[in-house]
Amino acid sequence: MKVDGNVQARPSPIRSPDFLSALFWLAIGVYIAMEGWELELGTLNEPGSGFILFWIGVIMSVLSVSLAVTTLIGRGGETVGQLWQNPRWRKVGLLLFYLVIYTLVLEPVGFIISTVILLILLFKTVEPQSWTTAIVGALLTTAFTYTVFGIGLGTQFPNGIFGFR
């Protein structure tokens, strides 16, 4: 990396935010998997109360390890100090605001409508997408989620004022 014609040493991958967050989420994933294991897994046909928790923890752990390995063998990135030099606090605030509003309107408005609106807002805010991408992405994601959890696993979602789940 060059700065003003001078060559600087590459930041240590161990100090990068990606590696540190991978370790944090690995610890959380392992904890969640252990708690799910203790709650009884059951079988695929008759899942126990810890089935979903266990597999969420396993998936989080695998993704965290892959991020840590990618960071270690990659080129390195920013250091933690560099990460905080140019944060996008406005987006963080908006995301938190959207999530708070989502939790407040989920029950009265219903799962489908609330989730589609939330996802459109997220698609337009985080890394702004075109309206077509945001709307199609929100509809497909909500439909997939409803199909897997609502129909496939029998999860009950709030109906809301319009009678939609």
Buried (B, 14 or more C-beta within 10 A) or exposed (E): EEEEEEEEEEBEBEBBBBBBBBBEBBEBBBEBBBEBBEBEBEEEEEBBEBBBBBBBBBEBBEBBBEBBEEBBEEEBBBBEEEBEEEEEEEEEEBBEEBEEBBEEBBBEBBBBBBBBBBBBBBBBBEEEBEEEEBBEBBBEBBBEBBEEBBEEEEBEBBBBEEEBB
